[in-house]
Amino acid sequence: MFKYFPTNYVWNLSVDLAIEMGARIGEIEEMCAPLQEAARQPDAAGTRAFRETWARMADKLCELAAEDEAKGRLLSAGEKYGRAASYLITGERLQAHDAPGRLALYRKCLDVFTKGIALARENCERVEIPYEGSHIAGLLTRAEGVDGPAPLLVQVNGLDSTKEMKYRVGLPAWLARRGVSSLVIDQPGSGEALRLQGLTARYDSEHWASRVVDWLETRSDVDPRRIGLEGVSLGGYYCPRAVAFEPRFACGVAWGANHDWRDVQKKRLQKEGNFPVPHYWAHVRWVWGARDQDDFMRIAEQVHLDGILDRIRVPFLVTHGAKDSQIPLHWAERTYEQLVNSPKRELKVFTDREGGAQHASFDNSINAGHYIADWVAETLNGRVA
């Protein structure tokens, strides 16, 4: 794990995530060098300082991109806008949910990301899936070299990631080269669903996952018999739960297991384990739509996989980092042990040897991501060579 700030795990997590999204080390240094003292300050003061330096870099990149546009250098402009969006979402992710200006910062990130995708001509299309009188927003990446309906992997967020973050880490591009399409979504409790539509998380993830499958079945470019589901971090709970209760999924992948999130919350109340974001308890109450802490803990009691996984009768891959300090490895082992009816179950623990040993492989995602992409391609009849 790259530890720019020796005493601040949450900020190190953010920096590492930004690097996985394509941040440049010189820009990391320019943004973070002024923040050494702020990293030791209380959350509110520190995160404001973090946001200011990262937003300032994003603004500079947007200015440079506009200069490229003026010269007709649209590919260069698109790349800079894309990187600027990654810096904006990194700064936004650390803010308290009610911090002044957070929503405007998020909207700016979406606009800059969209502009970058268009100018760089990336294999990425925004889609909207009808849901509960509103919609679930997603990013669709099409399989390369496939004539007719292609297999597809739906990919869902964890507690505090967004579809733009997951797209930039790279799994959709890695799958596309293997003949598998991707749909990365902001499910309820994350991204646009939470920030712009007020759709909070729910423990019965099959409720929204089934609507996604309904929509995919209407598309001529998707093979409805080869739709898989992957989830990262808290998605390591959402995904197995949805696959258990939605039999149309052809396989599942937990990129970081999360077998018993209720237990994790109880341990965190006892100050055991690292937090992923500042303002943690206010953040989780926002995500889950809880009235207060007692209400949140009642909700959390439902967020576990015991008594559920024997329903899964399709291939399932469980991955975990050997040094995960947020979710202990034994929860990945529990998930694997309970997949008793999966015809192809696998537990892959990433160590220092291959990288990705930290939570959800955020320290080095590429080898873990390619491992997942290969497994998915083999399972959904894509290609690995």
HELIX and SHEET records of a PDB file:
HELIX    1   1 TYR A    9  GLU A   20  1                                  12    
HELIX    2   2 ILE A   25  CYS A   32  1                                   8    
HELIX    3   3 ALA A   33  LEU A   35  5                                   3    
HELIX    4   4 ALA A   38  ARG A   40  5                                   3    
HELIX    5   5 ASP A   43  ALA A   70  1                                  28    
HELIX    6   6 LEU A   74  ARG A   93  1                                  20    
HELIX    7   7 ARG A  102  ALA A  120  1                                  19    
HELIX    8   8 LYS A  163  VAL A  169  1                                   7    
HELIX    9   9 LEU A  171  ARG A  177  1                                   7    
HELIX   10  10 GLY A  191  ARG A  195  1                                   5    
HELIX   11  11 GLU A  206  LEU A  216  1                                  11    
HELIX   12  12 GLY A  235  PHE A  245  1                                  11    
HELIX   13  13 TRP A  261  LEU A  269  1                                   9    
HELIX   14  14 TYR A  280  TRP A  288  1                                   9    
HELIX   15  15 GLN A  293  ALA A  300  1                                   8    
HELIX   16  16 LEU A  309  ARG A  311  5                                   3    
HELIX   17  17 LEU A  329  GLN A  338  1                                  10    
HELIX   18  18 HIS A  359  SER A  361  5                                   3    
HELIX   19  19 SER A  365  THR A  379  1                                  15    
SHEET    1   A 8 GLU A 125  TYR A 131  0                                        
SHEET    2   A 8 SER A 134  THR A 141 -1                                        
SHEET    3   A 8 SER A 181  ILE A 185 -1                                        
SHEET    4   A 8 ALA A 150  VAL A 156  1                                        
SHEET    5   A 8 VAL A 222  VAL A 232  1                                        
SHEET    6   A 8 CYS A 251  TRP A 255  1                                        
SHEET    7   A 8 PHE A 316  GLY A 321  1                                        
SHEET    8   A 8 ARG A 345  PHE A 350  1                                        
END                                                                             
